[in-house]
Amino acid sequence: MKDISIGLVGAGTVGGGVVKVLSKRLDFFRNELGLPLRLARIADKQISLFKELPVGDAVCTASADDILNDDSIQIVIELVGGKGFAFDLIMEALKRKKHVITANKALIAERGPEIFECAEKNGVSVYFEASVGGGMPVIKAIREGLIGNNVFSVKTIINGTCNYILTKMTVEGLPFADVLKEAQARGYAEADPTLDIEGGDSGHKAAILASLISDGYVPFEKVYREGITSISAEDIRFASELGYTIKLLGVIKKNNSDDQLDVRVHPAMLHDDHILASVSNVYNAVLLEGDSVGQILLYGRGAGELPTASAVVSDIIDVARNISASSPVRVPMGYYSKSKEISIKQIDTITSRYYLRFTVVDQPGVLASITSELGKHGISIASVMQKEGYEDSSVPVIILTHLASEKGIKDSVAGIEKMSFIKDKTQIIRIES
Amino acid sequence: MKDISIGLVGAGTVGGGVVKVLSKRLDFFRNELGLPLRLARIADKQISLFKELPVGDAVCTASADDILNDDSIQIVIELVGGKGFAFDLIMEALKRKKHVITANKALIAERGPEIFECAEKNGVSVYFEASVGGGMPVIKAIREGLIGNNVFSVKTIINGTCNYILTKMTVEGLPFADVLKEAQARGYAEADPTLDIEGGDSGHKAAILASLISDGYVPFEKVYREGITSISAEDIRFASELGYTIKLLGVIKKNNSDDQLDVRVHPAMLHDDHILASVSNVYNAVLLEGDSVGQILLYGRGAGELPTASAVVSDIIDVARNISASSPVRVPMGYYSKSKEISIKQIDTITSRYYLRFTVVDQPGVLASITSELGKHGISIASVMQKEGYEDSSVPVIILTHLASEKGIKDSVAGIEKMSFIKDKTQIIRIES
């Protein structure tokens, strides 16, 4: 059989990982799987990166065009990142009938429909296992392993940076800003951490997972996103006293009552015995629920050089098997199209349980005023915690509600915040079960 | 495209589940995946089972021959169980160039080489996702999702019956026999529970997983197996006091030091913060460790009508995609062959940490004699627990060791058991980390 030639664009951390993982397994792929893969070219503008890689000079080039123009290359791996050059590269590769493998969650989430349409038109495919959950084969699980199911719920810890920060805050009682600095020093957070800590990265991944389970297209910009920057060490301590852990959670729920998909990313309180509550540090986890299979959890490292490379290499093998079987579109993505856009539930229309932390002046009648306002909006209280011993002029009042409407919560909090005893913005955290 | 016709043999619990799951998803498979599946025939000697199924009479038959003889049927699903008729059925189907899907772990583990050889010779394939871990796509994860890895370690809770029994014993402090009876009454244990509680079922699954990660053939009969019948409520209580949980564990480890694979099934103590320690009741979990991906956990229901059917249906789709792409042996199984038998480590040559419970007469010098004998065999003690307040003539002495050789442990326990103060057989439980 003729070699299957691969062109890799992007020789950074993940690109380097792919070269390492692939080199180790080439003989196995050739001899045991019958797939004669060849890493034909590696392109990166930053040619100094090549020095770190165990490949010959002839393989390396500063120009991705050398890969696009090489007709013998059948698979292009895009590990450049970003949404400009990477998008053009992917589209150009597809137009030249090359299969594409990418780890670019932003691109799949934001421009997936154009990409998949172009792939279909050219009879090639796009694989993106590494875009969600690093080395966990979660996209394969949804598209293949659980294909007999209507997957109606996903709850996921999908951003290692945020999970590391929240774990550190929980274990060491430190404030957000201090832990972020430490995470940056250790390389667990970027110099500009916005995309992680504001929920954008988790939102990209949630949009992809939501599209996959709903056989339609969930636009990233319609996914409600709330980051972890407002979570205080105090919230984490109170949660812990109440038997809860705070995680940045991606939540996707199909509702039977309406056709709208509930997709959102926000900090959530999970009871300590919830299986996701024990997912700590940089680990990720995806809890899927299907109508046949029940609950399935995948857990693993969601990022990093080698785990992400592991996912890219599994895509390479899938594509190589497709090529050797002449079945380029084995897993059709036709549904990931603007014409199949899924209607998303507005955040104000969801129902949830809530944790509310009011900051109030310690004076008689405060609790009565708060609870009365909540009652007016039909919000039923599950528990109240008010602490002695605050020497400040203000004290926290914590209320956990039963199931309530988001709108009712927001309206009543707005009402309460007009009262004179309120000293600060109220913290609202959704409780997931 | 021509219909892809399926023949199902075995209309029991899982067979019925497959009919239900398949019926619900047929339109989706046809319209979205382009796979026109048709459940052409269902065979079962016990024709009364057909009444429960949502299929027409014309589909049902008492004779599997009607499926074998039907040239239009391309996929045969074997859900009969057992090792006699089921084996003959599978071999006959393969010889007639039909693809086979089975949930039969005993057959794959014990006669896999013959089955896979026959499939290869006839240019068809055998899929068996449902044989391990019910609805968890663990076989797909190893063969496809983690194909970029050398998976060098597997630790798994893979038998729901045993996990249910041990969980109940732990939570309620009840003895094994009482919990077994209750599990039988609830349908979580068979009338004859031997295969589950003696470790045979877990052994079958461990042999399959071991073969898959080692790209060779691990014969079932060489897998060391120890069941849970000797685990007492006392062991579980002592473990708990020491911060450990007892689970029936499948352990597979590739050793760098020699070429032998360590494969075994036995009760094991796991520290309470081990991720597998919190896998309770009928849930299963597989903790895989690969050289690229690091730790990956899959968790879900390992048995039951619909979870198992979910796995069978994912196999159906894989086979149907192979058929429609004319790539029948997409995932080659040539290594699962007697000529590629993997050498298995003898249990006496392993090293582990151990929990030892001696039953002794409460008299001076006992602990000195025990520890001295252990010391003679080079066994280093990590902790000792001896309890007051036993009114019996005998009291338990618990010792946790550091890493020790299995042979050293067995030799020293044999030596200690010759001493006059020993009143009962010593309990030995391996500690896994």
Interface residues (C-beta under 8 A of the other chain):
Chain A: G17 V21 L22 K24 R25 F28 E32 L33 G34 E129 G134 G135 M136 P137 K140 A141 E144 G145 L146 I147 G148 N149 N150 D215 I275 S278 G290 D291 S292 V293 G294 Q295 I296 L297 L298 Y299 G300 R301 G304 L306 P307 A309 S310 A311 V312 V313 S314 I316 I317 D318 R321 N322 S324 A325 S326 S327 R330 P332 G334 Y335
Chain B: G17 V21 L22 K24 R25 F28 E32 L33 G34 E129 G134 G135 M136 P137 K140 A141 E144 G145 L146 I147 G148 N149 N150 D215 I275 S278 G290 D291 S292 V293 G294 Q295 I296 L297 L298 Y299 G300 R301 G304 L306 P307 A309 S310 A311 V312 V313 S314 I316 I317 D318 R321 N322 S324 A325 S326 S327 R330 P332 G334 Y335
